[in-house]
């Protein structure tokens, strides 16, 4: 597919993910729609274009791996897995229900396509390191993608992991920071200032890039560049907007962990039509 057509198709995919994110969180009456919406474009490019996957064989040894380190934003991942056929579309109506396969945070024992349990923030990059190292030992060429939140970078374990990624020259690893600037307690820089994320990771020995996290073209270009990097892990700082795609949700910290009511859902879906 030529580039312009690919971008249009991935934009369409991202819009569908956003609709399902809102439907499932409103249906559950809880969840984290704001950060799920900000990550939707990144998730769409990875799942519908970049990653090598086999939905009929979720444990295929040569698959690329995806870690949603900010596990509370799993609705974005669930929506993509559903679209790809890892489980039936009807399951998204069961989000957060007791005994369902779609828990409030990713559960590798319940959900096909989920690589690791996440939710306790700060642990995903450590897991991604281990998977990348295992791939090297097993002589596999799969790639590992780890999506983190900017507020999550306040966890010390992230920086221990970042040091290890560089030390072991894990060039199959790409960490993507969904930098939407908001966390549950307010603006990230006011809660615990991160300042230049790129400079910090670069000081740890990473290859770093900064992009518009809602530009499909920029996401594609950054991931393509990361594939060519040898001897270093890659960090992509994706500048995003919390609640992206719905006017009354954009940039509003209130929707970090608050689902829309039915009337708000109708209004949001109309905007995304």
C-alpha positions as CSV (number, residue, x, y, z in Angstrom):
1,X,0.0,0.0,0.0
2,X,1.3,3.4,-0.9
3,X,2.2,5.7,2.0
4,X,-0.8,8.1,1.8
5,X,-3.2,5.2,1.7
6,X,-1.5,3.4,4.6
7,X,-1.7,6.6,6.7
8,X,-5.4,7.0,5.9
9,X,-6.1,3.3,6.8
10,X,-4.2,3.6,10.1
11,X,-6.0,6.8,11.0
12,X,-9.3,4.9,10.4
13,X,-8.1,2.1,12.6
14,X,-7.1,4.5,15.4
15,X,-10.6,6.1,15.2
16,X,-12.2,2.6,15.6
17,X,-10.0,1.9,18.6
18,X,-11.1,5.1,20.2
19,X,-14.8,4.2,19.7
20,X,-14.3,0.8,21.3
21,X,-12.2,2.3,24.2
22,X,-15.1,4.5,25.0
23,X,-17.8,1.8,24.6
24,X,-16.0,-0.6,26.8
25,X,-15.2,1.8,29.6
26,X,-18.7,3.3,29.6
27,X,-20.1,-0.2,29.6
28,X,-18.0,-1.1,32.6
29,X,-18.7,2.2,34.4
30,X,-15.1,2.5,35.2
31,X,-11.6,2.4,33.6
32,X,-9.1,4.8,32.2
33,X,-10.3,6.3,28.9
34,X,-8.1,9.5,28.9
35,X,-4.7,7.8,28.6
36,X,-6.1,5.0,26.4
37,X,-7.2,7.6,23.9
38,X,-3.9,9.3,23.9
39,X,-2.1,6.0,23.1
40,X,-4.6,4.9,20.3
41,X,-2.5,6.1,17.3
42,X,0.6,4.4,18.6
43,X,-1.3,1.2,19.3
44,X,-2.9,1.3,15.8
45,X,0.4,1.6,14.0
46,X,2.0,-1.2,16.0
47,X,-0.8,-3.7,15.8
48,X,-2.1,-3.0,12.4
49,X,1.1,-2.4,10.5
50,X,4.4,-2.8,12.3
51,X,4.3,-5.8,14.5
52,X,4.7,-9.4,13.2
53,X,1.8,-11.3,14.8
54,X,-0.4,-14.4,14.4
55,X,-3.8,-14.1,16.2
56,X,-4.5,-17.8,15.6
57,X,-1.3,-18.7,17.4
58,X,-0.8,-16.1,20.2
59,X,2.2,-17.9,21.5
60,X,4.0,-18.1,18.1
61,X,7.7,-18.0,19.1
62,X,8.7,-15.6,16.4
63,X,6.0,-12.9,17.2
64,X,6.9,-9.4,18.0
65,X,6.2,-8.5,21.6
66,X,4.1,-5.6,23.0
67,X,4.2,-4.5,26.7
68,X,1.6,-2.0,27.9
69,X,3.6,-0.9,30.9
70,X,1.0,1.7,31.8
71,X,-1.4,-1.2,32.3
72,X,-4.4,0.9,33.3
73,X,-4.6,1.9,29.6
74,X,-5.2,-1.6,28.5
75,X,-8.5,-0.8,26.8
76,X,-6.5,0.5,23.8
77,X,-4.7,-2.8,23.6
78,X,-7.9,-4.8,24.1
79,X,-9.6,-2.9,21.3
80,X,-6.7,-3.8,18.9
81,X,-6.6,-7.5,20.0
82,X,-10.3,-7.7,19.4
83,X,-10.1,-6.2,15.9
84,X,-7.3,-8.7,15.0
85,X,-9.4,-11.7,16.1
86,X,-7.5,-12.7,19.3
87,X,-11.0,-13.0,20.8
88,X,-14.6,-12.1,19.8
89,X,-15.7,-8.5,19.5
90,X,-18.4,-9.3,22.0
91,X,-15.9,-9.6,24.8
92,X,-15.2,-5.9,24.9
93,X,-18.7,-5.5,26.5
94,X,-17.4,-7.5,29.4
95,X,-14.5,-5.2,30.5
96,X,-13.8,-5.4,34.2
97,X,-16.6,-7.9,34.9
98,X,-15.9,-10.6,37.4
99,X,-14.5,-13.7,35.7
100,X,-14.1,-12.1,32.3
101,X,-11.0,-12.3,30.1
102,X,-10.6,-8.5,30.0
103,X,-9.5,-7.4,33.4
104,X,-9.0,-3.8,34.5
105,X,-5.3,-4.4,34.0
106,X,-3.6,-6.8,31.5
107,X,-3.6,-10.4,32.6
108,X,-1.5,-12.8,30.6
109,X,-3.3,-15.8,32.1
110,X,-6.7,-14.6,30.9
111,X,-6.3,-12.6,27.7
112,X,-4.9,-14.0,24.5
113,X,-2.2,-11.7,23.1
114,X,-1.2,-10.2,26.4
115,X,2.5,-10.9,27.1
116,X,2.7,-10.0,30.8
117,X,0.6,-8.7,33.7
118,X,1.1,-5.0,34.2
119,X,-0.6,-2.3,36.3
120,X,1.9,-1.8,39.1
121,X,3.6,1.0,37.3
122,X,7.3,1.0,36.5
123,X,7.8,-2.7,35.8
124,X,7.1,-3.0,32.1
125,X,10.5,-1.9,30.8
126,X,12.2,-4.4,33.1
127,X,10.1,-7.2,31.5
128,X,10.8,-5.9,28.0
129,X,14.5,-6.1,28.8
130,X,14.1,-9.7,29.8
131,X,12.2,-10.6,26.7
132,X,14.7,-8.9,24.5
133,X,17.6,-10.7,26.2
134,X,15.8,-14.0,25.8
135,X,15.4,-13.3,22.1
136,X,19.1,-12.8,21.7
137,X,19.9,-16.0,23.6
138,X,17.3,-17.9,21.5
139,X,18.7,-16.3,18.3
140,X,15.2,-14.9,17.4
141,X,14.8,-11.7,15.5
142,X,11.6,-10.5,17.1
143,X,11.3,-6.9,18.3
144,X,10.0,-5.7,21.6
145,X,7.8,-2.6,22.0
146,X,7.1,-1.1,25.5
147,X,4.6,1.7,26.0
148,X,5.1,3.8,29.2
149,X,3.2,6.8,30.6
150,X,5.1,10.0,31.3
151,X,3.9,9.9,34.9
152,X,5.1,6.3,35.1
153,X,8.7,7.6,34.6
154,X,8.5,8.8,38.2
155,X,9.0,5.2,39.3
156,X,12.7,4.5,40.1
157,X,12.6,1.0,38.6
158,X,12.2,2.6,35.1
159,X,15.7,4.1,35.4
160,X,17.3,0.9,36.6
161,X,15.8,-0.8,33.6
162,X,16.9,2.0,31.3
163,X,20.5,1.5,32.5
164,X,20.3,-2.2,31.8
165,X,18.8,-1.8,28.4
166,X,21.7,0.3,27.3
167,X,24.3,-1.8,29.1
168,X,23.2,-4.9,27.2
169,X,22.8,-3.0,23.9
170,X,19.3,-4.2,23.4
171,X,18.7,-2.8,19.9
172,X,15.6,-5.0,19.4
173,X,13.9,-2.9,22.1
174,X,11.8,0.2,21.5
175,X,10.3,2.1,24.5
176,X,7.6,4.6,23.6
177,X,6.6,7.2,26.2
178,X,3.0,8.4,25.8
179,X,3.7,11.9,27.0
180,X,0.2,13.4,27.5
181,X,1.4,15.6,30.3
182,X,-1.3,14.5,32.9
183,X,-1.5,11.9,35.6
184,X,-4.1,11.2,38.2
185,X,-3.0,14.0,40.5
186,X,-2.7,16.6,37.8
187,X,0.0,18.0,35.4
188,X,3.0,15.7,35.4
189,X,5.5,18.5,35.6
190,X,3.8,19.8,38.8
191,X,3.5,16.4,40.5
192,X,7.2,15.5,39.8
193,X,8.9,17.3,37.0
194,X,10.5,15.1,34.3
195,X,12.0,18.0,32.3
196,X,13.7,16.6,29.2
197,X,12.9,12.9,28.9
198,X,15.0,12.6,25.8
199,X,18.1,14.0,27.5
200,X,17.7,11.7,30.4
201,X,17.5,8.6,28.3
202,X,20.3,9.8,26.0
203,X,22.5,10.1,29.1
204,X,21.7,6.5,29.8
205,X,23.0,5.5,26.4
206,X,19.8,5.3,24.4
207,X,19.0,6.4,20.9
208,X,16.2,9.0,21.3
209,X,13.6,10.6,19.1
210,X,10.7,13.0,19.8
211,X,7.6,13.0,17.7
212,X,3.9,14.1,17.5
213,X,2.3,11.0,18.9
214,X,-0.9,11.6,16.9
215,X,0.8,11.9,13.5
216,X,0.7,8.5,11.9
217,X,3.4,9.5,9.5
218,X,5.8,10.5,12.3
219,X,5.1,7.3,14.3
220,X,5.8,5.2,11.2
221,X,9.0,7.1,10.5
222,X,10.2,6.8,14.1
223,X,9.6,3.0,14.2
224,X,11.3,2.5,10.8
225,X,14.3,4.5,12.1
226,X,14.4,2.4,15.3
227,X,14.6,-0.8,13.2
228,X,17.9,0.4,11.7
229,X,19.5,1.2,15.0
230,X,22.3,-1.2,16.0
231,X,23.9,-1.4,19.4
232,X,21.4,0.8,21.3
233,X,17.8,0.6,22.5
234,X,15.5,3.3,21.1
235,X,13.3,5.7,23.0
236,X,10.5,7.5,21.2
237,X,8.9,10.4,23.2
238,X,5.4,10.7,21.7
239,X,3.9,14.0,22.5
240,X,0.2,13.4,22.9
241,X,-3.1,14.8,24.3
242,X,-5.0,13.1,27.0
243,X,-8.5,12.2,25.8
244,X,-7.4,12.8,22.1
245,X,-10.3,12.6,19.6
246,X,-13.1,13.9,21.8
247,X,-13.3,17.6,22.3
248,X,-14.6,17.7,25.8
249,X,-12.1,15.1,27.0
250,X,-8.9,16.5,25.5
251,X,-6.5,17.8,28.1
252,X,-8.8,17.1,31.0
253,X,-7.3,15.2,33.9
254,X,-10.8,14.4,35.2
255,X,-11.0,11.7,32.5
256,X,-7.8,9.9,33.6
257,X,-9.8,7.3,35.5
258,X,-13.4,8.3,34.9
259,X,-15.7,6.7,32.3
260,X,-18.2,8.6,30.3
261,X,-21.9,8.4,31.1
262,X,-24.3,7.3,28.3
263,X,-25.1,10.8,27.2
264,X,-21.4,11.7,27.0
265,X,-20.7,8.5,25.1
266,X,-23.3,9.4,22.5
267,X,-21.7,12.8,22.0
268,X,-18.2,11.4,21.8
269,X,-19.1,8.7,19.3
270,X,-20.8,11.4,17.2
271,X,-17.6,13.3,17.1
272,X,-15.6,10.2,16.1
273,X,-18.1,9.2,13.4
